[in-house]
């Protein structure tokens, strides 16, 4: 379990057929980064050496839930291309997200995640901490 300060970053939740996590963050940036950490944890993805180039991606969606699914979906696509995203810097402008990151070679992956689903995703704020559940199709 990953602990940061006085709250969890993410935790795995038992799910009958798929994989599920509950993610926490004091900001949208932290919530999205912790969701990526949780997804990498579920997949068992391991980074290798740093590639020379940086990459930037951006998304515009109708809400933060859709933005989170798009962001994680792009990270999944990059894993399929043997790219591990590390040290991402996220910038939000409303429902627009820009992400710049360093690319690392993917060394191994233990469990393939087929997709990030909208099932049960609902970002809420409790006691100053954002949280949501994310279900991954495996």
N, C-alpha and C positions, 0 to 999 in steps of 0.2 A: 504494500500500500504506500502511496506517495503522499507525504505530509509536507505542507508548506505553511509556515506560520501557524495560524489557529484554525485552519480548515483544510479539507482534502482537496487535491487537484482533480482527481477522478477516482471512481471505484467501479469495479465490475459488478454487474447485477446478473443473477441467474436468469437465463432465458431458455425456453424449451428447444427451439430450433436454430436460433441465430445467436449473435453476441450482442450484449448491451452494456453500456456504461452510463453512469450519472457523472456529469462534469460540473465543476465549480470554478468561479472566477470573480474577482472583485471588480473587473471591468470586462467589456466585450473582448478586448485584446487578450486578456488573461483566459477568459472562457474559451475562445477559439484556439489558443495555443495549448491549453490543457486538453481540449478535445482531440487535437492532433497527437499529443503525447499518449492519450488513451487509445487512440486508433492504432498507433505504432506498437503499443504494448500488446493489444489484442492480436495483432498480426505477427508479433515477434520479429519485426523488421530490425535489422542491424546495419548501421552505417559503417562504411569503410573510409577510404581516403577522400579528401576534399578535391572536387573538380575545380578547374581554373575559373570557370565562368559563374557569374551570378545570374539570377533569373528574376523576372518580375511578372506577376499575374494580377489581374484585377477582375472584379465582379460587380455587377449592379443587379440587385434583386428587389422584390417587393417588401421583404421583411427580413429580420435578423435570422429567423429559422431557415429560410431559403438560402440566405447568404452562407450560413454555417454548412448546410448540405452541399452547396456548390464548392466551397473551400475544401472540405474534406474529400469530396469527389475528385477534385483536381489533384489532391495529394495522393489519392489511390491510383489515378491514372499515371502519375509520375513514378509511383512504385512499380507499376507494370513496365515502365521504361527503364527500370533499374536505377532510378534517381531517388535518393533519400533527401528530404527537405530538412535543412538544419539552420538554426539561427534566424528564423523568419522575423521580419519587422512588419507589423500590420498597421495600416492607417485607415481609419474609418471616416467617411463623410456621409452621414445619414446611412442609407442602405447600400452604399458603395464601399467596397473594400479593395485596397491596393496592398499587395504583399510582395516584398523583396526578400530574397533569401539566398543563402549559399547552397550549392548543389554538392551532395556527397554521393559517391558510388554506393549502391545497395549491395551489401555482402551476402545477406541471407534473409529469408522470410520463412516463418514456420507455418503460418495459417493464411490462406488466401481469403481476402475480403472481397466479395463480388460487388457490393454497393453499399452506400449510405442511404438509409431510408428516412422517410418523413414520419414513420410510425412512432408515436409518443413524443415527438420533438415539440417542446413548448418551453421557451426561455422565460423564466420567472426570476424575480428578485426577492430574496428573503434575508432579513437581517443584514442588509448591505452586500450580499453575495448573490451573483447571478448563478443559476443552475438550470440544467436541462438533462433529459435522458436522450440517448442516441442508440438506435438499433442498427446493427450492421448485418447485412445479408452475407452469410458465409457458405 
